[in-house]
Every structure is written in C-alpha cells, then in structure tokens.
Amino acid sequence: MTIEHHLFHSFINLNLIESIDDCEYSRCGRTDKCVSSSGNVIALNVRSNLNGKKKKEFPYAVMLNGYLPKGIRILATTLVPKNFSARYNCKYREYKYFFPRGELNIDLMRKGCKNFLGLHDFRNFCKMDIITTTCFLRRIMDIHIDPLEYVFPLF
C-alpha cells in the first residue's frame, strides 16, 4: 500500500474528510515504488474546528500521527489560501539520493552532473500531461555528490 493510501485511510477514519474525490487534494510530488520521501507537501480541505465560537484548530498532526503506521509521519500543518496547489505553487524541490558507493567513479559522476546544471527541457523524463503542463523547462540550481562515511544498516 502507498503512503497516499495510508494518509487517506487516516483522514477518512478520523472524519476529517468524506472522500478523496471531494477534498480538493493536491500533492507536490510523488515517489517511485520503493523510494522514500521526506518533507513532501500535500494540500486538501479538511474538517475544521474554527467555526462559530471555537478559537483553536484541531491538532491535525497529532491526530494523524496517532493513526498512521510508524514509518509515516506528519511533520506540520498550516492553513493555506483557498486556491493553493501543492503542485503548482511549489517554488522548488530538493532531491537527495543515497546508494551504496561500491565501485562508483565519484569524480566521473561529479563531472557528468555539470551537464545538468542550468535550464533544460525535461519532457522526456516526465509523465506527459499536455492539458495542465505547457512548459517542460526546469532549472537545476545545484548538484553535488558527497560520499558518506556512514554505513547504512541493511533491513
């Protein structure tokens, strides 16, 4: 099951939304199968406690974290404007990849990375959505490869 599945299962079971179809859900990004994510952003309309005389909002992160599996955590919540889109209002994204060093040529990888810096058309690397996406240009501001001394435990 996906993280998204667990999130919506929690939202629905905590009566924060009725269904995914009527909450105006958006997400900043998604991950491929077997890839972890940290700090991803979603936006959706949820039940609020700020109506009438109530002055304090529900503790969404506490509620959801009490219901989600151990490996999935809500770090923070905030109010956003009605027309906010987690995907389209995102200013930038930061990606970090970790993999075993093995016999990798770090110097050659650093040299090759320089080819990605700057503004490039990435349409061949993305899911084509010609209805909502009209520009496939993306600016790569920085790339660096840093070998880690720490050995990650195998699970």
C-alpha positions as CSV (number, residue, x, y, z in Angstrom):
1,M,0.0,0.0,0.0
2,T,1.2,3.5,-0.8
3,I,1.8,6.4,1.7
4,E,-1.1,8.2,-0.1
5,H,-3.4,5.2,0.7
6,H,-2.5,5.3,4.4
7,L,-3.0,9.1,4.5
8,F,-6.4,9.0,3.1
9,H,-7.4,6.0,5.2
10,S,-6.5,8.1,8.2
11,F,-8.2,11.2,7.0
12,I,-11.4,9.3,6.3
13,N,-11.4,7.3,9.6
14,L,-10.7,10.4,11.6
15,N,-13.7,12.0,9.9
16,L,-11.5,14.8,8.6
17,I,-12.7,14.2,5.0
18,E,-15.5,12.2,3.5
19,S,-13.6,11.0,0.4
20,I,-10.6,11.8,-1.8
21,D,-13.0,13.0,-4.5
22,D,-14.4,15.9,-2.6
23,C,-11.5,17.3,-0.7
24,E,-9.6,19.2,-3.5
25,Y,-6.4,17.2,-2.9
26,S,-3.1,18.2,-4.4
27,R,0.4,16.9,-3.9
28,C,3.8,18.5,-4.5
29,G,5.3,15.3,-5.9
30,R,5.2,11.6,-5.7
31,T,7.8,8.9,-5.4
32,D,8.5,5.8,-7.4
33,K,7.9,2.4,-5.9
34,C,10.4,1.5,-3.2
35,V,11.6,5.1,-2.9
36,S,11.3,7.1,0.3
37,S,10.3,10.7,0.6
38,S,10.8,13.2,3.3
39,G,9.2,16.6,3.6
40,N,6.6,16.1,0.8
41,V,3.7,18.6,0.8
42,I,0.0,17.9,0.2
43,A,-2.9,20.2,0.4
44,L,-6.6,19.4,0.9
45,N,-9.8,20.7,2.5
46,V,-10.4,19.1,5.9
47,R,-13.0,19.4,8.7
48,S,-12.1,22.5,10.8
49,N,-12.7,23.5,14.3
50,L,-12.6,27.2,13.5
51,N,-16.3,27.8,13.0
52,G,-18.6,29.5,15.4
53,K,-17.2,30.2,18.9
54,K,-14.2,27.8,18.6
55,K,-10.9,29.5,18.5
56,K,-8.4,26.6,18.4
57,E,-7.9,24.3,15.4
58,F,-7.8,20.5,15.6
59,P,-4.3,19.2,16.3
60,Y,-4.2,17.6,12.8
61,A,-0.6,16.3,13.1
62,V,-1.1,14.7,16.5
63,M,-4.4,13.1,15.3
64,L,-3.0,11.7,12.1
65,N,0.3,10.5,13.6
66,G,-1.7,8.6,16.2
67,Y,-3.4,6.8,13.4
68,L,-0.7,6.4,10.7
69,P,1.8,3.5,10.6
70,K,5.1,4.1,12.4
71,G,7.1,4.9,9.2
72,I,4.7,7.7,8.1
73,R,4.6,11.0,10.0
74,I,3.0,14.4,9.5
75,L,5.7,17.0,10.4
76,A,3.5,20.1,10.4
77,T,0.2,21.5,9.2
78,T,-0.8,25.1,8.2
79,L,-3.7,27.0,6.7
80,V,-3.2,27.9,3.0
81,P,-5.2,30.1,0.6
82,K,-8.3,28.5,-1.0
83,N,-6.6,28.4,-4.4
84,F,-3.3,26.9,-3.2
85,S,-2.0,23.9,-5.1
86,A,0.8,21.9,-3.5
87,R,2.0,21.0,-7.0
88,Y,1.8,24.3,-8.9
89,N,2.6,26.7,-6.0
90,C,5.8,24.9,-5.2
91,K,8.8,27.2,-5.7
92,Y,11.5,24.5,-5.9
93,R,12.2,20.8,-4.9
94,E,15.2,19.3,-3.4
95,Y,16.1,15.7,-4.1
96,K,18.6,13.6,-2.2
97,Y,19.6,10.1,-3.4
98,F,21.5,7.6,-1.3
99,F,23.1,4.5,-2.7
100,P,26.0,2.2,-1.9
101,R,29.3,3.5,-3.2
102,G,30.6,0.2,-4.4
103,E,32.9,0.7,-7.4
104,L,31.4,4.0,-8.5
105,N,33.7,6.6,-10.0
106,I,32.8,9.6,-7.9
107,D,35.0,12.0,-9.9
108,L,33.4,11.0,-13.2
109,M,29.9,11.3,-11.6
110,R,30.7,14.9,-10.5
111,K,32.0,15.7,-14.0
112,G,28.8,14.3,-15.6
113,C,26.5,16.2,-13.2
114,K,27.7,19.5,-14.5
115,N,25.8,18.8,-17.8
116,F,22.5,19.0,-15.9
117,L,23.1,22.5,-14.4
118,G,21.1,25.3,-15.8
119,L,17.8,25.4,-17.7
120,H,16.8,22.3,-19.7
121,D,13.8,20.7,-21.3
122,F,12.9,17.6,-19.3
123,R,9.8,16.4,-21.2
124,N,11.4,13.1,-22.0
125,F,11.8,12.4,-18.2
126,C,8.3,13.1,-17.0
127,K,4.8,11.9,-17.3
128,M,3.2,13.8,-20.1
129,D,0.3,15.9,-19.1
130,I,-0.3,18.2,-22.0
131,I,-3.5,19.5,-20.6
132,T,-2.1,21.1,-17.5
133,T,1.6,21.3,-18.3
134,T,2.7,23.6,-21.0
135,C,6.3,24.2,-20.1
136,F,8.8,21.4,-19.5
137,L,11.7,23.6,-18.7
138,R,13.3,23.1,-15.3
139,R,16.3,24.8,-13.8
140,I,18.8,22.7,-11.9
141,M,20.5,25.1,-9.5
142,D,22.9,22.8,-7.8
143,I,24.2,19.2,-7.9
144,H,26.8,17.7,-5.7
145,I,27.9,14.2,-4.9
146,D,29.2,13.6,-1.4
147,P,30.4,10.1,-0.4
148,L,29.1,9.3,3.1
149,E,31.3,7.6,5.6
150,Y,28.3,6.2,7.5
151,V,27.3,2.7,6.6
152,F,23.5,2.3,6.4
153,P,22.2,-0.8,8.1
154,L,20.5,-3.3,5.8
155,F,16.9,-4.1,6.7
